Amino acid sequence: MEIRLDDLSDSRIVKFLEEHLQDMRSVSPPESKHALDLHGLKDSAVTFWSMWDGPDLLACGALKHLDDAHAELKSMRVTSARRGQGVASILLTHMLEAAARGDYHRVSLETGSMSFFEPARALYRSFGFKDCAPFADYGEDPNSVFMSLELIGVA
């Protein structure tokens, strides 16, 4: 498996992200959909990774710079054929190590409160993420769960 910085130009990643957004639309009300589209992921404040097994796209994820000490985890997705096989843990470890090397002290995220998102919340909790108040531009939302991790000793 290979994790690489991705410029979002490969049609396979574009399709993968379109599927991600469709999933988010199917389970989250429009006012609670916070997934970034392709344009948002190409913003200079975002670092995007994809994970491959040869020619097969397995997963993706991104970090969005919020300030010099704080980043937001965005667009974590694993292909349905590889869920439950540790792919997300490998990618999340990589991204948290990159965040720590980038001198971030905290990584936060927003995910859904619905049962669809329970596996994601369980993964994040297993890495030490704790529930927190809304951060950055988020507000209170019954459809959202906000989580944060202090990056002491991660890198």
N, CA, C and O atoms as a GROMACS GRO file, in nm:
protein
  620
    1MET      N    1   0.085  -0.118   0.000
    1MET     CA    2   0.000   0.000   0.000
    1MET      C    3   0.088   0.123   0.000
    1MET      O    4   0.195   0.126   0.062
    2GLU      N    5   0.043   0.224  -0.069
    2GLU     CA    6   0.116   0.350  -0.080
    2GLU      C    7   0.022   0.466  -0.049
    2GLU      O    8  -0.089   0.475  -0.102
    3ILE      N    9   0.069   0.554   0.037
    3ILE     CA   10  -0.004   0.678   0.066
    3ILE      C   11   0.073   0.790  -0.002
    3ILE      O   12   0.194   0.804   0.016
    4ARG      N   13   0.001   0.870  -0.082
    4ARG     CA   14   0.069   0.978  -0.154
    4ARG      C   15  -0.008   1.108  -0.144
    4ARG      O   16  -0.131   1.110  -0.134
    5LEU      N   17   0.069   1.217  -0.148
    5LEU     CA   18   0.006   1.348  -0.164
    5LEU      C   19  -0.063   1.346  -0.299
    5LEU      O   20  -0.008   1.294  -0.396
    6ASP      N   21  -0.181   1.400  -0.306
    6ASP     CA   22  -0.261   1.389  -0.427
    6ASP      C   23  -0.303   1.528  -0.474
    6ASP      O   24  -0.345   1.611  -0.394
    7ASP      N   25  -0.290   1.552  -0.603
    7ASP     CA   26  -0.330   1.681  -0.658
    7ASP      C   27  -0.474   1.681  -0.710
    7ASP      O   28  -0.520   1.780  -0.767
    8LEU      N   29  -0.544   1.570  -0.690
    8LEU     CA   30  -0.686   1.559  -0.725
    8LEU      C   31  -0.711   1.568  -0.875
    8LEU      O   32  -0.818   1.613  -0.917
    9SER      N   33  -0.614   1.528  -0.956
    9SER     CA   34  -0.632   1.534  -1.101
    9SER      C   35  -0.669   1.399  -1.162
    9SER      O   36  -0.717   1.395  -1.276
   10ASP      N   37  -0.648   1.290  -1.090
   10ASP     CA   38  -0.679   1.157  -1.142
   10ASP      C   39  -0.831   1.137  -1.142
   10ASP      O   40  -0.897   1.164  -1.042
   11SER      N   41  -0.885   1.091  -1.253
   11SER     CA   42  -1.030   1.072  -1.264
   11SER      C   43  -1.082   0.972  -1.161
   11SER      O   44  -1.199   0.979  -1.123
   12ARG      N   45  -0.998   0.879  -1.116
   12ARG     CA   46  -1.043   0.782  -1.016
   12ARG      C   47  -1.069   0.848  -0.882
   12ARG      O   48  -1.165   0.813  -0.814
   13ILE      N   49  -0.986   0.943  -0.844
   13ILE     CA   50  -1.009   1.012  -0.716
   13ILE      C   51  -1.127   1.106  -0.729
   13ILE      O   52  -1.202   1.123  -0.633
   14VAL      N   53  -1.144   1.168  -0.845
   14VAL     CA   54  -1.260   1.255  -0.867
   14VAL      C   55  -1.389   1.175  -0.850
   14VAL      O   56  -1.481   1.220  -0.783
   15LYS      N   57  -1.396   1.058  -0.911
   15LYS     CA   58  -1.514   0.971  -0.899
   15LYS      C   59  -1.535   0.927  -0.754
   15LYS      O   60  -1.648   0.925  -0.704
   16PHE      N   61  -1.426   0.891  -0.687
   16PHE     CA   62  -1.431   0.847  -0.547
   16PHE      C   63  -1.490   0.957  -0.459
   16PHE      O   64  -1.572   0.930  -0.371
   17LEU      N   65  -1.447   1.080  -0.482
   17LEU     CA   66  -1.497   1.193  -0.404
   17LEU      C   67  -1.642   1.225  -0.437
   17LEU      O   68  -1.718   1.266  -0.349
   18GLU      N   69  -1.682   1.208  -0.562
   18GLU     CA   70  -1.823   1.227  -0.598
   18GLU      C   71  -1.911   1.126  -0.525
   18GLU      O   72  -2.019   1.161  -0.478
   19GLU      N   73  -1.865   1.002  -0.514
   19GLU     CA   74  -1.939   0.900  -0.438
   19GLU      C   75  -1.947   0.938  -0.291
   19GLU      O   76  -2.050   0.919  -0.227
   20HIS      N   77  -1.838   0.993  -0.238
   20HIS     CA   78  -1.835   1.038  -0.099
   20HIS      C   79  -1.942   1.145  -0.076
   20HIS      O   80  -2.018   1.138   0.021
   21LEU      N   81  -1.947   1.244  -0.164
   21LEU     CA   82  -2.046   1.351  -0.150
   21LEU      C   83  -2.188   1.298  -0.164
   21LEU      O   84  -2.278   1.344  -0.094
   22GLN      N   85  -2.210   1.202  -0.254
   22GLN     CA   86  -2.343   1.141  -0.268
   22GLN      C   87  -2.384   1.072  -0.139
   22GLN      O   88  -2.498   1.084  -0.096
   23ASP      N   89  -2.290   0.998  -0.078
   23ASP     CA   90  -2.319   0.933   0.050
   23ASP      C   91  -2.356   1.036   0.156
   23ASP      O   92  -2.453   1.018   0.230
   24MET      N   93  -2.280   1.145   0.162
   24MET     CA   94  -2.306   1.248   0.263
   24MET      C   95  -2.444   1.312   0.239
   24MET      O   96  -2.516   1.339   0.335
   25ARG      N   97  -2.479   1.335   0.113
   25ARG     CA   98  -2.612   1.392   0.083
   25ARG      C   99  -2.723   1.295   0.120
   25ARG      O  100  -2.832   1.338   0.159
   26SER      N  101  -2.697   1.166   0.110
   26SER     CA  102  -2.803   1.067   0.136
   26SER      C  103  -2.833   1.052   0.285
   26SER      O  104  -2.942   1.006   0.321
   27VAL      N  105  -2.739   1.089   0.372
   27VAL     CA  106  -2.760   1.070   0.516
   27VAL      C  107  -2.763   1.198   0.597
   27VAL      O  108  -2.808   1.198   0.712
   28SER      N  109  -2.716   1.308   0.539
   28SER     CA  110  -2.710   1.434   0.613
   28SER      C  111  -2.801   1.537   0.549
   28SER      O  112  -2.801   1.553   0.427
   29PRO      N  113  -2.878   1.608   0.630
   29PRO     CA  114  -2.959   1.716   0.573
   29PRO      C  115  -2.867   1.823   0.512
   29PRO      O  116  -2.754   1.839   0.557
   30PRO      N  117  -2.913   1.894   0.411
   30PRO     CA  118  -2.828   1.992   0.342
   30PRO      C  119  -2.759   2.092   0.435
   30PRO      O  120  -2.643   2.128   0.413
   31GLU      N  121  -2.829   2.136   0.538
   31GLU     CA  122  -2.770   2.235   0.628
   31GLU      C  123  -2.663   2.175   0.718
   31GLU      O  124  -2.591   2.248   0.786
   32SER      N  125  -2.651   2.042   0.719
   32SER     CA  126  -2.553   1.974   0.803
   32SER      C  127  -2.447   1.900   0.721
   32SER      O  128  -2.372   1.819   0.775
   33LYS      N  129  -2.441   1.926   0.592
   33LYS     CA  130  -2.340   1.862   0.508
   33LYS      C  131  -2.219   1.953   0.502
   33LYS      O  132  -2.224   2.063   0.448
   34HIS      N  133  -2.108   1.905   0.559
   34HIS     CA  134  -1.988   1.986   0.568
   34HIS      C  135  -1.872   1.929   0.488
   34HIS      O  136  -1.760   1.979   0.497
   35ALA      N  137  -1.897   1.825   0.409
   35ALA     CA  138  -1.791   1.766   0.326
   35ALA      C  139  -1.749   1.866   0.219
   35ALA      O  140  -1.833   1.934   0.158
   36LEU      N  141  -1.619   1.875   0.196
   36LEU     CA  142  -1.569   1.965   0.093
   36LEU      C  143  -1.584   1.901  -0.044
   36LEU      O  144  -1.563   1.781  -0.061
   37ASP      N  145  -1.620   1.982  -0.142
   37ASP     CA  146  -1.624   1.934  -0.280
   37ASP      C  147  -1.482   1.941  -0.337
   37ASP      O  148  -1.388   1.980  -0.268
   38LEU      N  149  -1.468   1.902  -0.463
   38LEU     CA  150  -1.337   1.899  -0.527
   38LEU      C  151  -1.270   2.037  -0.522
   38LEU      O  152  -1.151   2.047  -0.492
   39HIS      N  153  -1.346   2.141  -0.551
   39HIS     CA  154  -1.290   2.276  -0.547
   39HIS      C  155  -1.239   2.310  -0.406
   39HIS      O  156  -1.130   2.364  -0.391
   40GLY      N  157  -1.318   2.277  -0.305
   40GLY     CA  158  -1.278   2.303  -0.167
   40GLY      C  159  -1.153   2.227  -0.126
   40GLY      O  160  -1.070   2.278  -0.051
   41LEU      N  161  -1.140   2.104  -0.176
   41LEU     CA  162  -1.022   2.023  -0.143
   41LEU      C  163  -0.896   2.071  -0.214
   41LEU      O  164  -0.785   2.040  -0.172
   42LYS      N  165  -0.914   2.148  -0.322
   42LYS     CA  166  -0.799   2.202  -0.394
   42LYS      C  167  -0.749   2.334  -0.335
   42LYS      O  168  -0.651   2.390  -0.383
   43ASP      N  169  -0.816   2.383  -0.232
   43ASP     CA  170  -0.776   2.506  -0.165
   43ASP      C  171  -0.634   2.491  -0.110
   43ASP      O  172  -0.595   2.382  -0.067
   44SER      N  173  -0.558   2.598  -0.112
   44SER     CA  174  -0.419   2.593  -0.065
   44SER      C  175  -0.408   2.562   0.085
   44SER      O  176  -0.300   2.525   0.131
   45ALA      N  177  -0.515   2.577   0.160
   45ALA     CA  178  -0.514   2.546   0.302
   45ALA      C  179  -0.532   2.397   0.329
   45ALA      O  180  -0.527   2.353   0.444
   46VAL      N  181  -0.554   2.318   0.224
   46VAL     CA  182  -0.585   2.176   0.238
   46VAL      C  183  -0.471   2.091   0.182
   46VAL      O  184  -0.421   2.117   0.072
   47THR      N  185  -0.431   1.991   0.259
   47THR     CA  186  -0.336   1.888   0.213
   47THR      C  187  -0.416   1.760   0.199
   47THR      O  188  -0.483   1.716   0.293
   48PHE      N  189  -0.410   1.700   0.080
   48PHE     CA  190  -0.493   1.585   0.048
   48PHE      C  191  -0.406   1.464   0.017
   48PHE      O  192  -0.308   1.474  -0.057
   49TRP      N  193  -0.442   1.349   0.074
   49TRP     CA  194  -0.372   1.224   0.050
   49TRP      C  195  -0.467   1.120  -0.008
   49TRP      O  196  -0.587   1.120   0.022
   50SER      N  197  -0.413   1.034  -0.090
   50SER     CA  198  -0.487   0.916  -0.135
   50SER      C  199  -0.402   0.794  -0.102
   50SER      O  200  -0.279   0.802  -0.092
   51MET      N  201  -0.468   0.681  -0.087
   51MET     CA  202  -0.402   0.556  -0.051
   51MET      C  203  -0.434   0.453  -0.158
   51MET      O  204  -0.550   0.435  -0.194
   52TRP      N  205  -0.331   0.386  -0.208
   52TRP     CA  206  -0.344   0.296  -0.322
   52TRP      C  207  -0.284   0.160  -0.290
   52TRP      O  208  -0.189   0.148  -0.213
   53ASP      N  209  -0.340   0.059  -0.351
   53ASP     CA  210  -0.282  -0.075  -0.354
   53ASP      C  211  -0.262  -0.107  -0.501
   53ASP      O  212  -0.353  -0.157  -0.567
   54GLY      N  213  -0.143  -0.078  -0.552
   54GLY     CA  214  -0.120  -0.087  -0.696
   54GLY      C  215  -0.209   0.014  -0.766
   54GLY      O  216  -0.206   0.132  -0.734
   55PRO      N  217  -0.290  -0.033  -0.862
   55PRO     CA  218  -0.378   0.060  -0.935
   55PRO      C  219  -0.510   0.088  -0.863
   55PRO      O  220  -0.591   0.168  -0.911
   56ASP      N  221  -0.532   0.023  -0.749
   56ASP     CA  222  -0.661   0.033  -0.680
   56ASP      C  223  -0.660   0.142  -0.573
   56ASP      O  224  -0.576   0.141  -0.483
   57LEU      N  225  -0.753   0.235  -0.585
   57LEU     CA  226  -0.770   0.341  -0.487
   57LEU      C  227  -0.842   0.283  -0.365
   57LEU      O  228  -0.951   0.227  -0.377
   58LEU      N  229  -0.779   0.297  -0.249
   58LEU     CA  230  -0.836   0.240  -0.126
   58LEU      C  231  -0.903   0.343  -0.038
   58LEU      O  232  -1.008   0.317   0.022
   59ALA      N  233  -0.844   0.462  -0.030
   59ALA     CA  234  -0.891   0.558   0.070
   59ALA      C  235  -0.837   0.697   0.038
   59ALA      O  236  -0.747   0.715  -0.044
   60CYS      N  237  -0.895   0.794   0.107
   60CYS     CA  238  -0.845   0.931   0.097
   60CYS      C  239  -0.874   1.004   0.227
   60CYS      O  240  -0.954   0.960   0.309
   61GLY      N  241  -0.805   1.115   0.243
   61GLY     CA  242  -0.826   1.200   0.359
   61GLY      C  243  -0.749   1.329   0.342
   61GLY      O  244  -0.659   1.338   0.259
   62ALA      N  245  -0.784   1.428   0.420
   62ALA     CA  246  -0.722   1.559   0.407
   62ALA      C  247  -0.709   1.626   0.543
   62ALA      O  248  -0.780   1.594   0.638
   63LEU      N  249  -0.616   1.721   0.549
   63LEU     CA  250  -0.603   1.811   0.662
   63LEU      C  251  -0.620   1.953   0.612
   63LEU      O  252  -0.560   1.993   0.512
   64LYS      N  253  -0.703   2.027   0.681
   64LYS     CA  254  -0.725   2.168   0.648
   64LYS      C  255  -0.662   2.254   0.756
   64LYS      O  256  -0.691   2.238   0.875
   65HIS      N  257  -0.576   2.344   0.715
   65HIS     CA  258  -0.510   2.437   0.807
   65HIS      C  259  -0.614   2.534   0.862
   65HIS      O  260  -0.681   2.604   0.786
   66LEU      N  261  -0.628   2.539   0.994
   66LEU     CA  262  -0.717   2.636   1.058
   66LEU      C  263  -0.638   2.752   1.114
   66LEU      O  264  -0.675   2.868   1.096
   67ASP      N  265  -0.529   2.720   1.183
   67ASP     CA  266  -0.434   2.822   1.229
   67ASP      C  267  -0.302   2.751   1.254
   67ASP      O  268  -0.290   2.631   1.227
   68ASP      N  269  -0.202   2.822   1.303
   68ASP     CA  270  -0.068   2.764   1.313
   68ASP      C  271  -0.060   2.643   1.406
   68ASP      O  272   0.036   2.566   1.397
   69ALA      N  273  -0.158   2.625   1.493
   69ALA     CA  274  -0.155   2.513   1.587
   69ALA      C  275  -0.269   2.414   1.568
   69ALA      O  276  -0.273   2.312   1.637
   70HIS      N  277  -0.360   2.441   1.476
   70HIS     CA  278  -0.485   2.364   1.470
   70HIS      C  279  -0.518   2.328   1.325
   70HIS      O  280  -0.522   2.416   1.238
   71ALA      N  281  -0.544   2.201   1.300
   71ALA     CA  282  -0.586   2.152   1.168
   71ALA      C  283  -0.716   2.076   1.182
   71ALA      O  284  -0.750   2.026   1.290
   72GLU      N  285  -0.790   2.069   1.072
   72GLU     CA  286  -0.915   1.994   1.070
   72GLU      C  287  -0.901   1.875   0.977
   72GLU      O  288  -0.851   1.888   0.865
   73LEU      N  289  -0.944   1.759   1.023
   73LEU     CA  290  -0.948   1.638   0.942
   73LEU      C  291  -1.071   1.645   0.852
   73LEU      O  292  -1.182   1.669   0.900
   74LYS      N  293  -1.053   1.623   0.722
   74LYS     CA  294  -1.161   1.631   0.625
   74LYS      C  295  -1.158   1.509   0.532
   74LYS      O  296  -1.053   1.449   0.509
   75SER      N  297  -1.274   1.476   0.479
   75SER     CA  298  -1.289   1.383   0.365
   75SER      C  299  -1.226   1.246   0.384
   75SER      O  300  -1.173   1.189   0.289
   76MET      N  301  -1.230   1.194   0.507
   76MET     CA  302  -1.184   1.056   0.528
   76MET      C  303  -1.285   0.961   0.464
   76MET      O  304  -1.405   0.968   0.491
   77ARG      N  305  -1.233   0.873   0.378
   77ARG     CA  306  -1.320   0.775   0.312
   77ARG      C  307  -1.236   0.654   0.276
   77ARG      O  308  -1.122   0.666   0.230
   78VAL      N  309  -1.294   0.537   0.297
   78VAL     CA  310  -1.233   0.410   0.256
   78VAL      C  311  -1.332   0.342   0.162
   78VAL      O  312  -1.452   0.341   0.188
   79THR      N  313  -1.281   0.285   0.054
   79THR     CA  314  -1.367   0.213  -0.039
   79THR      C  315  -1.440   0.102   0.036
   79THR      O  316  -1.383   0.037   0.123
   80SER      N  317  -1.565   0.080   0.001
   80SER     CA  318  -1.648  -0.016   0.074
   80SER      C  319  -1.586  -0.156   0.075
   80SER      O  320  -1.603  -0.230   0.172
   81ALA      N  321  -1.514  -0.194  -0.030
   81ALA     CA  322  -1.453  -0.328  -0.036
   81ALA      C  323  -1.342  -0.346   0.065
   81ALA      O  324  -1.305  -0.460   0.095
   82ARG      N  325  -1.286  -0.237   0.119
   82ARG     CA  326  -1.174  -0.249   0.212
   82ARG      C  327  -1.204  -0.198   0.353
   82ARG      O  328  -1.114  -0.187   0.436
   83ARG      N  329  -1.330  -0.168   0.378
   83ARG     CA  330  -1.366  -0.124   0.514
   83ARG      C  331  -1.350  -0.240   0.612
   83ARG      O  332  -1.374  -0.356   0.578
   84GLY      N  333  -1.310  -0.206   0.734
   84GLY     CA  334  -1.294  -0.306   0.838
   84GLY      C  335  -1.164  -0.385   0.826
   84GLY      O  336  -1.148  -0.487   0.893
   85GLN      N  337  -1.071  -0.339   0.742
   85GLN     CA  338  -0.944  -0.410   0.722
   85GLN      C  339  -0.823  -0.330   0.769
   85GLN      O  340  -0.710  -0.366   0.737
   86GLY      N  341  -0.846  -0.223   0.842
   86GLY     CA  342  -0.735  -0.144   0.896
   86GLY      C  343  -0.684  -0.034   0.806
   86GLY      O  344  -0.591   0.037   0.842
   87VAL      N  345  -0.744  -0.018   0.689
   87VAL     CA  346  -0.699   0.084   0.594
   87VAL      C  347  -0.715   0.223   0.655
   87VAL      O  348  -0.623   0.305   0.647
   88ALA      N  349  -0.828   0.252   0.714
   88ALA     CA  350  -0.853   0.384   0.773
   88ALA      C  351  -0.752   0.414   0.884
   88ALA      O  352  -0.705   0.527   0.897
   89SER      N  353  -0.719   0.314   0.964
   89SER     CA  354  -0.622   0.335   1.072
   89SER      C  355  -0.485   0.370   1.018
   89SER      O  356  -0.417   0.457   1.073
   90ILE      N  357  -0.444   0.304   0.912
   90ILE     CA  358  -0.313   0.333   0.851
   90ILE      C  359  -0.311   0.476   0.798
   90ILE      O  360  -0.216   0.550   0.822
   91LEU      N  361  -0.416   0.513   0.726
   91LEU     CA  362  -0.421   0.649   0.669
   91LEU      C  363  -0.432   0.754   0.779
   91LEU      O  364  -0.364   0.856   0.772
   92LEU      N  365  -0.514   0.730   0.879
   92LEU     CA  366  -0.529   0.828   0.987
   92LEU      C  367  -0.397   0.844   1.063
   92LEU      O  368  -0.360   0.956   1.098
   93THR      N  369  -0.326   0.736   1.088
   93THR     CA  370  -0.195   0.744   1.152
   93THR      C  371  -0.102   0.832   1.070
   93THR      O  372  -0.033   0.919   1.124
   94HIS      N  373  -0.099   0.810   0.939
   94HIS     CA  374  -0.015   0.888   0.849
   94HIS      C  375  -0.049   1.038   0.858
   94HIS      O  376   0.040   1.122   0.868
   95MET      N  377  -0.177   1.069   0.854
   95MET     CA  378  -0.219   1.209   0.856
   95MET      C  379  -0.190   1.275   0.991
   95MET      O  380  -0.150   1.391   0.995
   96LEU      N  381  -0.209   1.203   1.100
   96LEU     CA  382  -0.179   1.260   1.232
   96LEU      C  383  -0.029   1.283   1.249
   96LEU      O  384   0.012   1.382   1.308
   97GLU      N  385   0.052   1.191   1.198
   97GLU     CA  386   0.197   1.211   1.204
   97GLU      C  387   0.237   1.331   1.119
   97GLU      O  388   0.323   1.409   1.160
   98ALA      N  389   0.177   1.348   1.003
   98ALA     CA  390   0.205   1.464   0.918
   98ALA      C  391   0.163   1.593   0.990
   98ALA      O  392   0.235   1.693   0.983
   99ALA      N  393   0.050   1.590   1.058
   99ALA     CA  394   0.004   1.708   1.132
   99ALA      C  395   0.104   1.744   1.242
   99ALA      O  396   0.137   1.861   1.261
  100ALA      N  397   0.151   1.644   1.314
  100ALA     CA  398   0.247   1.669   1.422
  100ALA      C  399   0.378   1.722   1.366
  100ALA      O  400   0.438   1.813   1.424
  101ARG      N  401   0.425   1.667   1.254
  101ARG     CA  402   0.547   1.718   1.190
  101ARG      C  403   0.528   1.861   1.140
  101ARG      O  404   0.624   1.938   1.132
  102GLY      N  405   0.405   1.896   1.107
  102GLY     CA  406   0.375   2.032   1.064
  102GLY      C  407   0.354   2.128   1.179
  102GLY      O  408   0.310   2.241   1.159
  103ASP      N  409   0.386   2.083   1.299
  103ASP     CA  410   0.378   2.164   1.420
  103ASP      C  411   0.236   2.197   1.465
  103ASP      O  412   0.216   2.289   1.544
  104TYR      N  413   0.138   2.122   1.416
  104TYR     CA  414   0.004   2.139   1.471
  104TYR      C  415   0.001   2.077   1.609
  104TYR      O  416   0.066   1.976   1.634
  105HIS      N  417  -0.074   2.137   1.698
  105HIS     CA  418  -0.088   2.085   1.834
  105HIS      C  419  -0.221   2.014   1.854
  105HIS      O  420  -0.240   1.938   1.949
  106ARG      N  421  -0.313   2.041   1.761
  106ARG     CA  422  -0.446   1.982   1.775
  106ARG      C  423  -0.504   1.956   1.636
  106ARG      O  424  -0.485   2.034   1.543
  107VAL      N  425  -0.575   1.843   1.626
  107VAL     CA  426  -0.652   1.810   1.506
  107VAL      C  427  -0.796   1.789   1.550
  107VAL      O  428  -0.822   1.714   1.644
  108SER      N  429  -0.888   1.856   1.482
  108SER     CA  430  -1.030   1.843   1.514
  108SER      C  431  -1.105   1.794   1.392
  108SER      O  432  -1.052   1.795   1.281
  109LEU      N  433  -1.228   1.753   1.413
  109LEU     CA  434  -1.310   1.705   1.302
  109LEU      C  435  -1.457   1.722   1.335
  109LEU      O  436  -1.497   1.734   1.450
  110GLU      N  437  -1.535   1.721   1.229
  110GLU     CA  438  -1.681   1.717   1.239
  110GLU      C  439  -1.724   1.592   1.164
  110GLU      O  440  -1.679   1.566   1.053
  111THR      N  441  -1.812   1.515   1.227
  111THR     CA  442  -1.871   1.400   1.160
  111THR      C  443  -2.018   1.395   1.198
  111THR      O  444  -2.064   1.469   1.284
  112GLY      N  445  -2.091   1.308   1.133
  112GLY     CA  446  -2.234   1.301   1.158
  112GLY      C  447  -2.268   1.233   1.289
  112GLY      O  448  -2.190   1.153   1.342
  113SER      N  449  -2.385   1.265   1.340
  113SER     CA  450  -2.434   1.204   1.464
  113SER      C  451  -2.518   1.080   1.437
  113SER      O  452  -2.555   1.008   1.530
  114MET      N  453  -2.550   1.054   1.308
  114MET     CA  454  -2.637   0.942   1.272
  114MET      C  455  -2.561   0.809   1.282
  114MET      O  456  -2.438   0.806   1.286
  115SER      N  457  -2.637   0.700   1.286
  115SER     CA  458  -2.576   0.567   1.300
  115SER      C  459  -2.481   0.535   1.184
  115SER      O  460  -2.386   0.459   1.203
  116PHE      N  461  -2.505   0.590   1.066
  116PHE     CA  462  -2.418   0.570   0.951
  116PHE      C  463  -2.272   0.605   0.985
  116PHE      O  464  -2.179   0.542   0.934
  117PHE      N  465  -2.254   0.704   1.072
  117PHE     CA  466  -2.121   0.754   1.105
  117PHE      C  467  -2.060   0.687   1.229
  117PHE      O  468  -1.949   0.723   1.269
  118GLU      N  469  -2.130   0.592   1.290
  118GLU     CA  470  -2.079   0.528   1.412
  118GLU      C  471  -1.942   0.463   1.391
  118GLU      O  472  -1.855   0.479   1.476
  119PRO      N  473  -1.918   0.390   1.280
  119PRO     CA  474  -1.784   0.333   1.262
  119PRO      C  475  -1.675   0.441   1.258
  119PRO      O  476  -1.566   0.420   1.311
  120ALA      N  477  -1.703   0.553   1.197
  120ALA     CA  478  -1.605   0.663   1.193
  120ALA      C  479  -1.580   0.716   1.334
  120ALA      O  480  -1.466   0.736   1.374
  121ARG      N  481  -1.687   0.740   1.408
  121ARG     CA  482  -1.670   0.791   1.545
  121ARG      C  483  -1.590   0.692   1.630
  121ARG      O  484  -1.506   0.732   1.710
  122ALA      N  485  -1.616   0.563   1.614
  122ALA     CA  486  -1.543   0.461   1.689
  122ALA      C  487  -1.394   0.463   1.652
  122ALA      O  488  -1.308   0.452   1.739
  123LEU      N  489  -1.365   0.477   1.524
  123LEU     CA  490  -1.224   0.486   1.481
  123LEU      C  491  -1.157   0.606   1.546
  123LEU      O  492  -1.049   0.593   1.604
  124TYR      N  493  -1.219   0.722   1.538
  124TYR     CA  494  -1.158   0.842   1.594
  124TYR      C  495  -1.140   0.829   1.745
  124TYR      O  496  -1.037   0.870   1.798
  125ARG      N  497  -1.237   0.774   1.814
  125ARG     CA  498  -1.224   0.756   1.959
  125ARG      C  499  -1.110   0.659   1.991
  125ARG      O  500  -1.039   0.677   2.090
  126SER      N  501  -1.091   0.557   1.907
  126SER     CA  502  -0.982   0.461   1.932
  126SER      C  503  -0.845   0.527   1.918
  126SER      O  504  -0.747   0.476   1.971
  127PHE      N  505  -0.838   0.640   1.848
  127PHE     CA  506  -0.714   0.716   1.834
  127PHE      C  507  -0.701   0.822   1.943
  127PHE      O  508  -0.601   0.894   1.946
  128GLY      N  509  -0.800   0.834   2.030
  128GLY     CA  510  -0.793   0.930   2.139
  128GLY      C  511  -0.870   1.058   2.116
  128GLY      O  512  -0.865   1.148   2.201
  129PHE      N  513  -0.940   1.071   2.004
  129PHE     CA  514  -1.023   1.189   1.983
  129PHE      C  515  -1.132   1.193   2.090
  129PHE      O  516  -1.190   1.090   2.127
  130LYS      N  517  -1.159   1.312   2.138
  130LYS     CA  518  -1.263   1.335   2.240
  130LYS      C  519  -1.366   1.431   2.183
  130LYS      O  520  -1.335   1.517   2.101
  131ASP      N  521  -1.491   1.414   2.227
  131ASP     CA  522  -1.595   1.507   2.187
  131ASP      C  523  -1.556   1.647   2.234
  131ASP      O  524  -1.496   1.664   2.340
  132CYS      N  525  -1.591   1.746   2.152
  132CYS     CA  526  -1.558   1.884   2.186
  132CYS      C  527  -1.670   1.976   2.136
  132CYS      O  528  -1.763   1.932   2.069
  133ALA      N  529  -1.658   2.102   2.169
  133ALA     CA  530  -1.752   2.203   2.121
  133ALA      C  531  -1.724   2.231   1.974
  133ALA      O  532  -1.616   2.201   1.924
  134PRO      N  533  -1.821   2.288   1.904
  134PRO     CA  534  -1.794   2.329   1.766
  134PRO      C  535  -1.671   2.420   1.760
  134PRO      O  536  -1.647   2.498   1.852
  135PHE      N  537  -1.596   2.410   1.654
  135PHE     CA  538  -1.473   2.486   1.636
  135PHE      C  539  -1.479   2.558   1.500
  135PHE      O  540  -1.570   2.536   1.421
  136ALA      N  541  -1.381   2.642   1.477
  136ALA     CA  542  -1.371   2.717   1.351
  136ALA      C  543  -1.505   2.786   1.323
  136ALA      O  544  -1.556   2.859   1.408
  137ASP      N  545  -1.561   2.763   1.204
  137ASP     CA  546  -1.686   2.830   1.166
  137ASP      C  547  -1.811   2.748   1.194
  137ASP      O  548  -1.921   2.788   1.155
  138TYR      N  549  -1.796   2.634   1.260
  138TYR     CA  550  -1.912   2.549   1.289
  138TYR      C  551  -1.995   2.607   1.401
  138TYR      O  552  -1.945   2.680   1.487
  139GLY      N  553  -2.124   2.574   1.400
  139GLY     CA  554  -2.214   2.608   1.510
  139GLY      C  555  -2.274   2.480   1.565
  139GLY      O  556  -2.255   2.372   1.509
  140GLU      N  557  -2.346   2.493   1.673
  140GLU     CA  558  -2.416   2.377   1.729
  140GLU      C  559  -2.507   2.317   1.623
  140GLU      O  560  -2.574   2.390   1.549
  141ASP      N  561  -2.510   2.186   1.615
  141ASP     CA  562  -2.589   2.116   1.514
  141ASP      C  563  -2.621   1.977   1.566
  141ASP      O  564  -2.529   1.900   1.592
  142PRO      N  565  -2.748   1.941   1.582
  142PRO     CA  566  -2.782   1.808   1.634
  142PRO      C  567  -2.739   1.695   1.540
  142PRO      O  568  -2.734   1.579   1.582
  143ASN      N  569  -2.708   1.727   1.415
  143ASN     CA  570  -2.665   1.625   1.319
  143ASN      C  571  -2.514   1.609   1.313
  143ASN      O  572  -2.462   1.529   1.235
  144SER      N  573  -2.442   1.685   1.396
  144SER     CA  574  -2.296   1.682   1.395
  144SER      C  575  -2.240   1.642   1.530
  144SER      O  576  -2.297   1.672   1.635
  145VAL      N  577  -2.127   1.573   1.523
  145VAL     CA  578  -2.045   1.543   1.640
  145VAL      C  579  -1.909   1.607   1.612
  145VAL      O  580  -1.852   1.587   1.505
  146PHE      N  581  -1.859   1.683   1.708
  146PHE     CA  582  -1.729   1.749   1.695
  146PHE      C  583  -1.632   1.677   1.786
  146PHE      O  584  -1.664   1.646   1.901
  147MET      N  585  -1.512   1.651   1.735
  147MET     CA  586  -1.412   1.577   1.811
  147MET      C  587  -1.277   1.645   1.791
  147MET      O  588  -1.253   1.712   1.691
  148SER      N  589  -1.188   1.627   1.891
  148SER     CA  590  -1.057   1.687   1.883
  148SER      C  591  -0.954   1.598   1.950
  148SER      O  592  -0.986   1.523   2.042
  149LEU      N  593  -0.830   1.608   1.901
  149LEU     CA  594  -0.718   1.531   1.955
  149LEU      C  595  -0.600   1.623   1.975
  149LEU      O  596  -0.560   1.696   1.883
  150GLU      N  597  -0.543   1.620   2.095
  150GLU     CA  598  -0.419   1.693   2.121
  150GLU      C  599  -0.304   1.606   2.073
  150GLU      O  600  -0.300   1.487   2.103
  151LEU      N  601  -0.209   1.664   1.998
  151LEU     CA  602  -0.104   1.587   1.933
  151LEU      C  603   0.026   1.584   2.014
  151LEU      O  604   0.133   1.615   1.961
  152ILE      N  605   0.018   1.549   2.138
  152ILE     CA  606   0.137   1.540   2.221
  152ILE      C  607   0.200   1.403   2.197
  152ILE      O  608   0.138   1.300   2.223
  153GLY      N  609   0.323   1.404   2.149
  153GLY     CA  610   0.397   1.279   2.128
  153GLY      C  611   0.351   1.194   2.012
  153GLY      O  612   0.375   1.074   2.012
  154VAL      N  613   0.284   1.252   1.911
  154VAL     CA  614   0.234   1.173   1.799
  154VAL      C  615   0.341   1.147   1.694
  154VAL      O  616   0.351   1.035   1.643
  155ALA      N  617   0.422   1.249   1.660
  155ALA     CA  618   0.517   1.236   1.549
  155ALA      C  619   0.629   1.140   1.579
  155ALA      O  620   0.717   1.119   1.496
   0.00000   0.00000   0.00000
